[in-house]
Amino acid sequence: MRRKKKGFLFKQNRGRRLDRTTKENREPTQCPDCGVLFINGHWTWEAARPTNGLEVCPACKRIEENDPIGFVTLSGSFLNEHRSEIILMVRDLERSESSAHPLERIIKIKETNRHLFITTTGVYLARRLGDYLKTAFRGTVNTSYDAQERIRISWKR
């Protein structure tokens, strides 16, 4: 009798999540919108060099199509009291993450009276936002993934 292996409900395949680029790209290729270069099989912020062509990078495509992978929801009375400080922290974290990983960017920040909704082009930025908020301001963070490998983070304090 064979035993079934226990496994995860959703298998993470980090290689295909965001990078929609095919191997048919001739390197180096540059994104006309943000200037990121496709070199050695990945997108990077290297200095401009002669390119073989222009192609919109996966992050710019997601921003243009409004097709986020990360959804971060912030709520609570602490948010209402420190909203501007939290937004500055979120933007600063995006800058630092994007400098190392060019495909991790914020698509949109939507503010309501009681919530702050942030959508991202990648899973890692969304997860890092949740971790950073929990470390810096405490509160509770809930993380969930859906079948399309999208992440949902909710932070409340």
DSSP file (Angstrom, degrees, kcal/mol; ACC not computed):
  #  RESIDUE AA STRUCTURE BP1 BP2  ACC     N-H-->O    O-->H-N    N-H-->O    O-->H-N    TCO  KAPPA ALPHA  PHI   PSI    X-CA   Y-CA   Z-CA
    1    1 A M              0   0    0      0, 0.0     2,-0.3     0, 0.0     0, 0.0   0.000 360.0 360.0 360.0 131.0    0.0    0.0    0.0
    2    2 A R        -     0   0    0      1,-0.0     2,-0.4     0, 0.0     0, 0.0  -0.668 360.0-137.5 -91.3 143.8    1.4    3.4   -1.0
    3    3 A R        -     0   0    0     -2,-0.3     2,-0.3     1,-0.0    -1,-0.0  -0.801  20.3-120.0 -98.2 141.7    1.2    6.4    1.3
    4    4 A K        -     0   0    0     -2,-0.4     2,-0.3     1,-0.1    -1,-0.0  -0.594  28.4-118.7 -78.6 140.6    0.2    9.7   -0.1
    5    5 A K        -     0   0    0     -2,-0.3     2,-0.4     1,-0.0    -1,-0.1  -0.585  21.8-126.2 -78.3 137.9    2.8   12.5    0.3
    6    6 A K        +     0   0    0     -2,-0.3     2,-0.3     1,-0.0    -1,-0.0  -0.676  42.6 163.6 -80.8 138.5    1.7   15.5    2.3
    7    7 A G        -     0   0    0     -2,-0.4     2,-0.2     4,-0.0     4,-0.0  -0.838  38.8 -76.3-144.9-178.9    2.3   18.7    0.4
    8    8 A F        -     0   0    0     -2,-0.3     3,-0.2     1,-0.1     0, 0.0  -0.528  31.5-130.4 -83.5 151.4    1.4   22.3    0.3
    9    9 A L  S    S+     0   0    0      1,-0.2     2,-0.5    -2,-0.2    -1,-0.1   0.908  99.1  30.2 -66.8 -42.6   -1.9   23.5   -1.0
   10   10 A F  S    S-     0   0    0     -3,-0.0     2,-0.4   139,-0.0    -1,-0.2  -0.974  79.6-145.7-121.6 120.0   -0.3   26.0   -3.3
   11   11 A K        -     0   0    0     -2,-0.5     2,-0.6    -3,-0.2    -4,-0.0  -0.699  16.7-135.1 -84.3 130.6    3.1   25.3   -4.8
   12   12 A Q        -     0   0    0     -2,-0.4     2,-0.6     1,-0.0     3,-0.1  -0.752  19.9-175.4 -88.8 125.8    5.2   28.4   -5.3
   13   13 A N    >>  -     0   0    0     -2,-0.6     3,-0.9     1,-0.1     4,-0.7  -0.840   3.2-178.9-117.8  91.3    6.9   28.7   -8.6
   14   14 A R  T 34 S+     0   0    0     -2,-0.6     4,-0.4     1,-0.2     3,-0.3   0.731  71.5  65.3 -66.8 -23.2    9.0   31.8   -8.2
   15   15 A G  T 34 S+     0   0    0      1,-0.2     4,-0.3     2,-0.1    -1,-0.2   0.809 110.2  31.2 -72.7 -30.1   10.5   31.7  -11.6
   16   16 A R  T <4 S+     0   0    0     -3,-0.9    -1,-0.2     1,-0.1    -2,-0.2   0.413  91.1  95.7-109.5   2.2    7.3   32.2  -13.6
   17   17 A R  S  < S-     0   0    0     -4,-0.7    -2,-0.1    -3,-0.3    -1,-0.1   0.926 106.3  -1.3 -62.9 -48.9    5.3   34.4  -11.3
   18   18 A L  S    S+     0   0    0     -4,-0.4     2,-1.1     1,-0.1    -1,-0.1   0.746 107.4  88.6-114.6 -34.1    6.1   37.8  -12.7
   19   19 A D        +     0   0    0     -4,-0.3    -1,-0.1     1,-0.2    38,-0.0  -0.576  40.0 170.4 -80.1 102.3    8.6   37.5  -15.5
   20   20 A R        +     0   0    0     -2,-1.1    -1,-0.2    -3,-0.0     2,-0.1   0.313  36.6 126.7 -89.5   7.9    6.5   37.0  -18.7
   21   21 A T        -     0   0    0      1,-0.1     2,-0.2     2,-0.1    -2,-0.0  -0.425  51.7-141.4 -71.9 137.3    9.6   37.4  -20.9
   22   22 A T    >   -     0   0    0     -2,-0.1     3,-1.3     1,-0.1    -1,-0.1  -0.532  22.3-114.5 -93.0 165.4   10.3   34.7  -23.4
   23   23 A K  T 3  S+     0   0    0      1,-0.3    -1,-0.1    -2,-0.2    -2,-0.1   0.535 105.9  81.8 -75.4  -4.5   13.7   33.3  -24.3
   24   24 A E  T 3   +     0   0    0      2,-0.1    -1,-0.3     0, 0.0     2,-0.1   0.609  66.0 111.9 -75.8 -10.1   13.2   34.7  -27.7
   25   25 A N    <   -     0   0    0     -3,-1.3     2,-0.5     1,-0.1     4,-0.1  -0.391  68.2-134.2 -62.8 136.1   14.3   38.1  -26.4
   26   26 A R        -     0   0    0     -2,-0.1    26,-0.3     2,-0.1    12,-0.1  -0.825  40.5 -92.4 -90.5 129.7   17.6   39.2  -27.8
   27   27 A E  S    S+     0   0    0     -2,-0.5    12,-0.1     1,-0.1     2,-0.1  -0.625 101.9  37.4 -90.6 148.8   19.8   40.5  -25.0
   28   28 A P  S    S+     0   0    0      0, 0.0    24,-3.0     0, 0.0    25,-0.6   0.622  74.0 167.1 -80.6 144.9   20.2   43.2  -24.0
   29   29 A T  E     -Ab  38  53A   0      9,-1.3     9,-3.4    22,-0.2     2,-0.4  -0.945  19.0-150.9-119.3 142.5   16.6   44.5  -24.3
   30   30 A Q  E     -Ab  37  54A   0     23,-2.0    25,-2.0    -2,-0.4     7,-0.2  -0.912  15.5-124.4-119.2 142.4   15.5   47.8  -22.6
   31   31 A C     >  -     0   0    0      5,-2.6     4,-1.5    -2,-0.4    25,-0.2  -0.714  15.2-152.1 -80.1 125.4   12.0   48.8  -21.3
   32   32 A P  T  4 S+     0   0    0      0, 0.0    -1,-0.1     0, 0.0    24,-0.1   0.738  90.6  51.3 -71.3 -20.6   11.0   52.0  -23.0
   33   33 A D  T  4 S+     0   0    0     22,-0.1    23,-0.1     3,-0.1    -2,-0.0   0.937 129.8   8.2 -82.0 -49.1    8.8   53.0  -20.0
   34   34 A C  T  4 S-     0   0    0      2,-0.1    -1,-0.1     0, 0.0    22,-0.0   0.611  92.2-122.0-112.5 -15.6   11.2   52.6  -17.0
   35   35 A G     <  +     0   0    0     -4,-1.5     2,-0.1     1,-0.3     0, 0.0   0.516  54.4 152.3  89.0   5.2   14.6   52.0  -18.6
   36   36 A V        -     0   0    0     -6,-0.1    -5,-2.6     9,-0.1     2,-0.4  -0.425  37.1-133.9 -70.4 145.5   15.3   48.6  -16.9
   37   37 A L  E     -AC  30  44A   0      7,-2.8     7,-3.0    -7,-0.2     2,-0.8  -0.812   3.0-140.8-106.4 141.5   17.5   46.3  -18.9
   38   38 A F  E     +AC  29  43A   0     -9,-3.4    -9,-1.3    -2,-0.4     2,-0.4  -0.886  41.4 154.9 -98.2 106.5   17.0   42.5  -19.7
   39   39 A I  E >   + C   0  42A   0      3,-2.6     3,-1.7    -2,-0.8    -2,-0.0  -0.993  58.4   0.5-136.9 139.5   20.5   41.0  -19.4
   40   40 A N  T 3  S-     0   0    0     -2,-0.4    -1,-0.1     1,-0.3     3,-0.1   0.824 131.2 -51.9  53.6  36.2   21.7   37.5  -18.6
   41   41 A G  T 3  S+     0   0    0      1,-0.2     2,-0.3    -3,-0.1    -1,-0.3   0.520 122.5  72.2  84.1   5.6   18.1   36.2  -18.2
   42   42 A H  E <  S-C   39   0A   0     -3,-1.7    -3,-2.6    -5,-0.0     2,-0.4  -0.980  80.3-102.8-148.7 164.0   16.8   38.8  -15.8
   43   43 A W  E     +C   38   0A   0     -2,-0.3     2,-0.3    -5,-0.2    -5,-0.2  -0.691  45.3 167.9 -88.3 136.1   15.8   42.5  -15.5
   44   44 A T  E     -C   37   0A   0     -7,-3.0    -7,-2.8    -2,-0.4     2,-0.3  -0.959  45.3-119.4-146.6 160.0   18.3   44.8  -13.9
   45   45 A W        +     0   0    0     -2,-0.3     3,-0.1    54,-0.2    -9,-0.1  -0.238  57.2 152.0 -93.4  42.9   18.9   48.5  -13.3
   46   46 A E        -     0   0    0     -2,-0.3     3,-0.1    -9,-0.2    -9,-0.1  -0.270  56.1 -82.0 -69.6 161.5   22.3   48.5  -15.1
   47   47 A A        -     0   0    0      1,-0.1    -1,-0.1   -11,-0.0   -11,-0.0  -0.285  60.8 -85.8 -62.0 149.5   23.7   51.5  -16.8
   48   48 A A        +     0   0    0     -3,-0.1    -1,-0.1   -11,-0.0   -12,-0.0  -0.264  56.9 166.4 -59.8 140.2   22.3   52.2  -20.3
   49   49 A R        -     0   0    0     -3,-0.1     2,-0.0     0, 0.0    -3,-0.0  -0.927  49.0 -64.9-145.4 167.3   24.2   50.4  -23.0
   50   50 A P        -     0   0    0      0, 0.0     2,-0.3     0, 0.0     0, 0.0  -0.357  59.7-158.0 -58.2 132.7   23.5   49.7  -26.7
   51   51 A T        -     0   0    0      1,-0.1   -22,-0.2    -2,-0.0     3,-0.1  -0.745  26.6-135.7-115.2 161.3   20.4   47.4  -26.9
   52   52 A N  S    S-     0   0    0    -24,-3.0     2,-0.3   -26,-0.3   -23,-0.2   0.496  81.5 -32.8 -89.4  -6.4   19.1   45.0  -29.5
   53   53 A G  E     -b   29   0A   0    -25,-0.6   -23,-2.0   -27,-0.1     2,-0.4  -0.971  61.5 -91.3 171.1 177.0   15.5   46.2  -29.0
   54   54 A L  E     +b   30   0A   0     -2,-0.3     2,-0.3   -25,-0.2   -23,-0.2  -0.938  36.8 164.1-116.4 137.7   12.8   47.6  -26.8
   55   55 A E        -     0   0    0    -25,-2.0     2,-0.2    -2,-0.4   -22,-0.1  -0.966  40.6-111.4-151.1 136.9   10.3   45.6  -24.9
   56   56 A V        -     0   0    0     -2,-0.3   -25,-0.1   -25,-0.2    -2,-0.0  -0.499  39.6-122.8 -68.6 131.6    8.0   46.6  -22.1
   57   57 A C     >  -     0   0    0     -2,-0.2     4,-2.1     1,-0.1     5,-0.2  -0.279  22.5-107.1 -72.9 161.4    9.1   44.9  -18.9
   58   58 A P  H  > S+     0   0    0      0, 0.0     4,-2.2     0, 0.0     5,-0.2   0.840 118.4  53.9 -59.5 -35.3    6.7   42.7  -16.9
   59   59 A A  H  > S+     0   0    0      2,-0.2     4,-2.3     1,-0.2     5,-0.2   0.927 109.3  47.0 -66.8 -43.5    6.3   45.2  -14.1
   60   60 A C  H  > S+     0   0    0      2,-0.2     4,-2.7     1,-0.2    -1,-0.2   0.866 110.9  53.3 -65.3 -35.2    5.3   48.0  -16.5
   61   61 A K  H  X S+     0   0    0     -4,-2.1     4,-2.6     2,-0.2    -2,-0.2   0.927 109.6  47.9 -63.3 -44.2    2.9   45.6  -18.2
   62   62 A R  H  X>S+     0   0    0     -4,-2.2     5,-2.3     2,-0.2     4,-0.8   0.894 113.3  47.7 -64.0 -39.7    1.2   44.8  -14.9
   63   63 A I  H  <5S+     0   0    0     -4,-2.3     3,-0.5     3,-0.2    -2,-0.2   0.923 113.7  47.4 -66.1 -44.0    1.0   48.5  -14.1
   64   64 A E  H  <5S+     0   0    0     -4,-2.7    -2,-0.2     1,-0.2    -1,-0.2   0.890 119.2  39.1 -64.0 -41.1   -0.4   49.4  -17.5
   65   65 A E  H  <5S-     0   0    0     -4,-2.6    -1,-0.2    -5,-0.2    -2,-0.2   0.485 105.4-127.6 -87.1  -3.5   -3.0   46.5  -17.3
   66   66 A N  T  <5 +     0   0    0     -4,-0.8    -3,-0.2    -3,-0.5    -4,-0.1   0.950  57.9 148.6  50.9  54.8   -3.7   47.1  -13.6
   67   67 A D      < -     0   0    0     -5,-2.3    -1,-0.2    -6,-0.1    -2,-0.1  -0.704  25.7-173.3-118.5  75.5   -3.0   43.4  -13.0
   68   68 A P        -     0   0    0      0, 0.0    53,-0.2     0, 0.0     3,-0.1  -0.282  24.4-168.2 -74.6 156.7   -1.6   43.3   -9.5
   69   69 A I  S    S+     0   0    0     51,-2.3    82,-2.2     1,-0.2     2,-0.4   0.652  76.1  55.9-106.7 -30.9   -0.2   40.2   -7.8
   70   70 A G  E     -De 120 151B   0     50,-1.7    50,-2.3    80,-0.2     2,-0.5  -0.893  59.9-172.7-110.7 134.9    0.1   41.6   -4.2
   71   71 A F  E     -De 119 152B   0     80,-2.3    82,-3.3    -2,-0.4     2,-0.5  -0.983   5.7-175.9-125.4 118.1   -2.9   43.1   -2.3
   72   72 A V  E     -De 118 153B   0     46,-3.2    46,-3.0    -2,-0.5     2,-0.5  -0.966   3.2-169.6-119.1 126.5   -2.1   44.9    1.0
   73   73 A T  E     -De 117 154B   0     80,-2.8    82,-2.9    -2,-0.5     2,-0.4  -0.969   1.7-168.8-118.4 124.7   -4.9   46.2    3.2
   74   74 A L  E     +De 116 155B   0     42,-2.7    42,-2.0    -2,-0.5     2,-0.3  -0.920  18.2 154.0-112.6 137.5   -4.1   48.4    6.2
   75   75 A S  E     +De 115 156B   0     80,-1.9    82,-1.6    -2,-0.4    40,-0.2  -0.947  13.6  83.7-152.7 171.0   -6.7   49.4    8.8
   76   76 A G  S  > S-     0   0    0     38,-0.7     4,-1.3    -2,-0.3     3,-0.2  -0.360  79.8 -75.0 115.8 166.9   -7.3   50.4   12.4
   77   77 A S  H  > S+     0   0    0      1,-0.2     4,-1.6     2,-0.2     5,-0.2   0.823 125.2  61.0 -68.5 -31.0   -7.2   53.5   14.5
   78   78 A F  H  > S+     0   0    0      1,-0.2     4,-1.8     2,-0.2    -1,-0.2   0.887 101.7  53.8 -62.0 -38.7   -3.4   53.6   14.5
   79   79 A L  H  4 S+     0   0    0      1,-0.2     4,-0.4    -3,-0.2    -1,-0.2   0.921 106.3  51.6 -60.9 -44.7   -3.5   54.0   10.7
   80   80 A N  H  < S+     0   0    0     -4,-1.3     3,-0.4     1,-0.2    -1,-0.2   0.853 113.2  44.8 -62.9 -34.2   -5.9   57.0   10.9
   81   81 A E  H  < S+     0   0    0     -4,-1.6    -1,-0.2     1,-0.2    -2,-0.2   0.785 126.4  29.1 -79.6 -27.9   -3.5   58.7   13.4
   82   82 A H  S  X S+     0   0    0     -4,-1.8     4,-2.4    -5,-0.2     5,-0.2  -0.049  77.5 129.4-123.8  30.4   -0.3   58.0   11.5
   83   83 A R  H  > S+     0   0    0     -3,-0.4     4,-2.4    -4,-0.4     5,-0.2   0.906  74.9  45.7 -57.1 -50.0   -1.5   57.8    7.9
   84   84 A S  H  > S+     0   0    0      1,-0.2     4,-2.1     2,-0.2    -1,-0.2   0.891 113.4  50.3 -65.6 -38.6    1.1   60.2    6.3
   85   85 A E  H  > S+     0   0    0      2,-0.2     4,-2.0     1,-0.2    -1,-0.2   0.906 111.8  48.1 -64.0 -41.8    4.0   58.6    8.2
   86   86 A I  H  X S+     0   0    0     -4,-2.4     4,-2.4     2,-0.2    -2,-0.2   0.895 110.4  51.1 -67.7 -40.3    2.9   55.1    7.0
   87   87 A I  H  X S+     0   0    0     -4,-2.4     4,-2.4     2,-0.2    -1,-0.2   0.911 110.2  49.4 -64.8 -41.3    2.5   56.2    3.4
   88   88 A L  H  X S+     0   0    0     -4,-2.1     4,-2.2     1,-0.2    -1,-0.2   0.902 111.5  49.7 -62.1 -40.2    6.0   57.7    3.5
   89   89 A M  H  X S+     0   0    0     -4,-2.0     4,-2.4     2,-0.2    -2,-0.2   0.896 110.1  50.7 -64.9 -40.7    7.4   54.5    5.0
   90   90 A V  H  X S+     0   0    0     -4,-2.4     4,-2.1     2,-0.2    -2,-0.2   0.923 112.0  46.8 -63.6 -45.2    5.6   52.4    2.2
   91   91 A R  H  X S+     0   0    0     -4,-2.4     4,-2.1     2,-0.2    -2,-0.2   0.886 112.4  50.1 -64.7 -39.0    7.1   54.6   -0.5
   92   92 A D  H  X S+     0   0    0     -4,-2.2     4,-2.2     2,-0.2    -2,-0.2   0.904 110.5  49.6 -65.9 -41.1   10.6   54.5    1.0
   93   93 A L  H  X S+     0   0    0     -4,-2.4     4,-2.5     1,-0.2     5,-0.2   0.879 109.0  53.0 -64.9 -37.9   10.3   50.7    1.3
   94   94 A E  H  X S+     0   0    0     -4,-2.1     4,-3.0     2,-0.2     5,-0.2   0.925 108.4  50.7 -62.0 -43.9    9.2   50.5   -2.4
   95   95 A R  H  X S+     0   0    0     -4,-2.1     4,-1.6     1,-0.2    -2,-0.2   0.926 113.0  44.5 -60.0 -45.9   12.3   52.6   -3.4
   96   96 A S  H  X S+     0   0    0     -4,-2.2     4,-0.9     2,-0.2    -1,-0.2   0.896 116.8  45.4 -68.9 -38.6   14.7   50.3   -1.6
   97   97 A E  H  X S+     0   0    0     -4,-2.5     4,-2.8     1,-0.2     3,-0.4   0.904 112.7  50.8 -69.6 -41.1   13.1   47.1   -2.8
   98   98 A S  H  < S+     0   0    0     -4,-3.0    -1,-0.2     1,-0.2    -2,-0.2   0.798 102.2  60.9 -69.0 -28.5   12.8   48.3   -6.4
   99   99 A S  H  < S+     0   0    0     -4,-1.6   -54,-0.2    -5,-0.2    -1,-0.2   0.861 116.8  31.5 -67.5 -32.6   16.5   49.3   -6.4
  100  100 A A  H  < S+     0   0    0     -4,-0.9    -2,-0.2    -3,-0.4    -1,-0.2   0.807 133.5  30.5 -89.6 -34.4   17.5   45.7   -5.8
  101  101 A H    ><  -     0   0    0     -4,-2.8     3,-2.0     3,-0.2    -1,-0.3  -0.864  68.4-167.5-129.5  95.5   14.6   44.0   -7.6
  102  102 A P  T 3  S+     0   0    0      0, 0.0    -1,-0.1     0, 0.0   -58,-0.1   0.682  84.2  58.3 -62.6 -20.2   13.3   46.1  -10.5
  103  103 A L  T 3  S+     0   0    0    -60,-0.2     2,-0.8     1,-0.1    -5,-0.1   0.468  85.0  89.3 -90.5   0.2   10.1   44.2  -11.1
  104  104 A E    <   +     0   0    0     -3,-2.0     2,-0.3    -7,-0.2    -3,-0.2  -0.849  59.0 139.2 -99.5 104.2    8.9   44.8   -7.5
  105  105 A R        -     0   0    0     -2,-0.8    16,-2.8    -8,-0.1     2,-0.5  -0.932  54.6-105.4-141.7 162.4    6.8   48.0   -7.6
  106  106 A I  E     -F  120   0B   0     -2,-0.3    14,-0.3    14,-0.2     3,-0.1  -0.782  23.7-170.5 -88.9 130.9    3.7   49.6   -6.2
  107  107 A I  E     -     0   0B   0     12,-3.0     2,-0.3    -2,-0.5    13,-0.2   0.912  66.3 -13.1 -83.7 -50.4    0.9   49.9   -8.7
  108  108 A K  E     -F  119   0B   0     11,-1.1    11,-2.3     2,-0.0     2,-0.5  -0.998  45.9-151.5-155.3 146.6   -1.5   52.0   -6.7
  109  109 A I  E     -F  118   0B   0     -2,-0.3     2,-0.5     9,-0.2     9,-0.2  -0.984  21.5-169.8-119.0 117.1   -2.2   53.3   -3.2
  110  110 A K  E     -F  117   0B   0      7,-3.3     7,-3.1    -2,-0.5     2,-0.4  -0.929   4.7-158.0-112.1 126.6   -5.9   53.9   -2.6
  111  111 A E  E     +F  116   0B   0     -2,-0.5     2,-0.2     5,-0.2     5,-0.2  -0.853  15.3 169.8-107.0 136.6   -7.0   55.8    0.5
  112  112 A T        -     0   0    0      3,-2.5    -2,-0.0    -2,-0.4     0, 0.0  -0.744  51.9 -92.2-125.3-179.4  -10.4   55.7    2.2
  113  113 A N  S    S+     0   0    0     -2,-0.2     3,-0.0     1,-0.2    -2,-0.0   0.865 122.7  19.1 -63.3 -35.4  -11.5   57.0    5.6
  114  114 A R  S    S+     0   0    0    -39,-0.0   -38,-0.7   -35,-0.0     2,-0.3   0.574 123.1  44.4-113.3 -12.9  -10.8   53.8    7.4
  115  115 A H  E     -D   75   0B   0    -40,-0.2    -3,-2.5   -36,-0.1     2,-0.4  -0.862  53.5-149.6-134.2 163.7   -8.5   51.8    5.1
  116  116 A L  E     -DF  74 111B   0    -42,-2.0   -42,-2.7    -2,-0.3     2,-0.5  -0.983  18.5-162.4-131.8 121.7   -5.4   52.0    2.9
  117  117 A F  E     -DF  73 110B   0     -7,-3.1    -7,-3.3    -2,-0.4     2,-0.4  -0.920   7.8-176.1-110.5 126.6   -5.3   49.6   -0.1
  118  118 A I  E     -DF  72 109B   0    -46,-3.0   -46,-3.2    -2,-0.5     2,-0.4  -0.980   6.3-164.7-123.8 130.5   -1.9   49.0   -1.8
  119  119 A T  E     -DF  71 108B   0    -11,-2.3   -12,-3.0    -2,-0.4   -11,-1.1  -0.937  10.7-167.1-114.8 141.6   -1.5   46.9   -4.9
  120  120 A T  E     -DF  70 106B   0    -50,-2.3   -51,-2.3    -2,-0.4   -50,-1.7  -0.839  30.5-131.0-126.8 160.5    2.0   45.6   -6.0
  121  121 A T  S    S+     0   0    0    -16,-2.8     2,-0.3    -2,-0.3   -15,-0.1   0.575  91.2  36.9 -83.9 -10.7    3.5   44.0   -9.1
  122  122 A G  S  > S-     0   0    0    -17,-0.4     4,-1.1     1,-0.1   -52,-0.1  -0.950  71.7-126.9-143.3 161.3    5.1   41.3   -7.0
  123  123 A V  H  > S+     0   0    0     -2,-0.3     4,-2.6     1,-0.2     5,-0.2   0.862 103.9  59.4 -71.7 -38.6    4.6   39.0   -4.1
  124  124 A Y  H  > S+     0   0    0      1,-0.2     4,-2.5     2,-0.2    -1,-0.2   0.870 103.5  48.9 -67.7 -39.0    7.9   39.9   -2.3
  125  125 A L  H  > S+     0   0    0      2,-0.2     4,-2.4     1,-0.2    -1,-0.2   0.921 112.6  49.3 -65.4 -42.5    7.2   43.6   -2.0
  126  126 A A  H  X S+     0   0    0     -4,-1.1     4,-2.0     2,-0.2    -2,-0.2   0.933 113.5  45.8 -62.0 -46.0    3.7   42.9   -0.6
  127  127 A R  H  X S+     0   0    0     -4,-2.6     4,-2.5     1,-0.2    -1,-0.2   0.901 112.0  51.5 -64.3 -40.5    5.1   40.4    1.9
  128  128 A R  H  X S+     0   0    0     -4,-2.5     4,-2.7    -5,-0.2    -1,-0.2   0.874 107.0  54.0 -66.0 -36.2    7.9   42.7    2.9
  129  129 A L  H  X S+     0   0    0     -4,-2.4     4,-2.5     2,-0.2     5,-0.2   0.937 110.2  47.0 -60.9 -46.5    5.4   45.6    3.5
  130  130 A G  H  X S+     0   0    0     -4,-2.0     4,-2.0     1,-0.2    -2,-0.2   0.923 114.3  46.5 -61.1 -45.4    3.4   43.3    5.9
  131  131 A D  H  X S+     0   0    0     -4,-2.5     4,-2.2     1,-0.2    -1,-0.2   0.902 113.1  49.3 -63.5 -41.5    6.6   42.2    7.7
  132  132 A Y  H  X S+     0   0    0     -4,-2.7     4,-3.1     2,-0.2     5,-0.3   0.906 110.1  50.1 -67.3 -41.5    7.9   45.8    8.0
  133  133 A L  H  X S+     0   0    0     -4,-2.5     4,-2.6     1,-0.2     5,-0.4   0.906 111.8  48.7 -62.6 -41.0    4.6   47.1    9.3
  134  134 A K  H  X S+     0   0    0     -4,-2.0     4,-1.1    -5,-0.2    -1,-0.2   0.902 115.9  43.5 -65.9 -40.6    4.4   44.4   12.0
  135  135 A T  H  < S+     0   0    0     -4,-2.2    -2,-0.2    -5,-0.2    -1,-0.2   0.921 122.0  37.2 -70.4 -44.7    8.0   45.1   13.0
  136  136 A A  H  < S+     0   0    0     -4,-3.1    -2,-0.2    -5,-0.2    -3,-0.2   0.892 136.8  13.9 -77.7 -40.9    7.8   48.9   13.0
  137  137 A F  H  < S-     0   0    0     -4,-2.6    -3,-0.2     1,-0.3    -2,-0.2   0.350  92.0-139.4-120.7   4.1    4.3   49.4   14.4
  138  138 A R     <  +     0   0    0     -4,-1.1    -1,-0.3    -5,-0.4     2,-0.1  -0.339  48.1 124.7  63.0-148.8    3.3   46.1   15.8
  139  139 A G        -     0   0    0     18,-0.1     2,-0.4    16,-0.1    18,-0.2  -0.415  66.4 -59.5  91.1-173.1   -0.3   45.0   15.1
  140  140 A T  E     -G  156   0B   0     16,-2.3    16,-2.0    -2,-0.1     2,-0.4  -0.912  41.4-162.5-115.8 139.9   -1.5   41.8   13.5
  141  141 A V  E     -G  155   0B   0     -2,-0.4     2,-0.4    14,-0.2    14,-0.2  -0.980   1.6-167.7-122.2 129.8   -0.7   40.6   10.0
  142  142 A N  E     -G  154   0B   0     12,-2.5    12,-2.3    -2,-0.4     2,-0.4  -0.969   7.5-168.2-115.8 133.4   -2.6   38.0    8.1
  143  143 A T  E     +G  153   0B   0     -2,-0.4     2,-0.3    10,-0.2    10,-0.2  -0.967  11.0 166.4-123.7 134.7   -1.2   36.5    4.9
  144  144 A S  E     -G  152   0B   0      8,-2.0     8,-3.0    -2,-0.4     2,-0.3  -0.996  19.5-151.3-146.4 151.0   -3.0   34.3    2.3
  145  145 A Y  E     -G  151   0B   0     -2,-0.3     6,-0.2     6,-0.2     2,-0.2  -0.885  12.5-150.2-115.8 149.4   -2.4   33.1   -1.2
  146  146 A D    >   -     0   0    0      4,-1.9     3,-1.7    -2,-0.3     4,-0.1  -0.553  38.0 -89.8-109.9-177.4   -5.0   32.2   -3.8
  147  147 A A  T 3  S+     0   0    0      1,-0.3    -1,-0.0    -2,-0.2    -2,-0.0   0.735 123.4  59.3 -66.4 -23.7   -4.9   29.7   -6.6
  148  148 A Q  T 3  S-     0   0    0      2,-0.1    -1,-0.3   -79,-0.0     3,-0.1   0.201 119.2-107.7 -90.3  16.4   -3.5   32.3   -9.1
  149  149 A E  S <  S+     0   0    0     -3,-1.7     2,-0.3     1,-0.2    -2,-0.1   0.796  72.4 144.6  62.7  31.3   -0.4   32.7   -6.8
  150  150 A R        -     0   0    0     -4,-0.1    -4,-1.9   -80,-0.0     2,-0.4  -0.755  41.3-137.8 -96.5 149.1   -1.6   36.2   -5.7
  151  151 A I  E     -eG  70 145B   0    -82,-2.2   -80,-2.3    -2,-0.3     2,-0.5  -0.869  11.4-163.2-111.5 141.6   -0.9   37.3   -2.1
  152  152 A R  E     -eG  71 144B   0     -8,-3.0    -8,-2.0    -2,-0.4     2,-0.4  -0.988   9.4-176.1-124.4 122.1   -3.3   39.1    0.2
  153  153 A I  E     -eG  72 143B   0    -82,-3.3   -80,-2.8    -2,-0.5     2,-0.4  -0.954   3.5-172.7-117.0 132.4   -1.8   40.8    3.3
  154  154 A S  E     -eG  73 142B   0    -12,-2.3   -12,-2.5    -2,-0.4     2,-0.4  -0.995   1.8-173.2-127.0 131.4   -4.0   42.5    5.9
  155  155 A W  E     +eG  74 141B   0    -82,-2.9   -80,-1.9    -2,-0.4     2,-0.4  -0.968   6.9 177.6-122.2 135.5   -2.5   44.6    8.7
  156  156 A K  E      eG  75 140B   0    -16,-2.0   -16,-2.3    -2,-0.4   -80,-0.2  -0.999 360.0 360.0-142.4 137.5   -4.5   46.0   11.5
  157  157 A R              0   0    0    -82,-1.6   -81,-0.3    -2,-0.4    -1,-0.1   0.247 360.0 360.0-155.1 360.0   -3.7   48.0   14.7
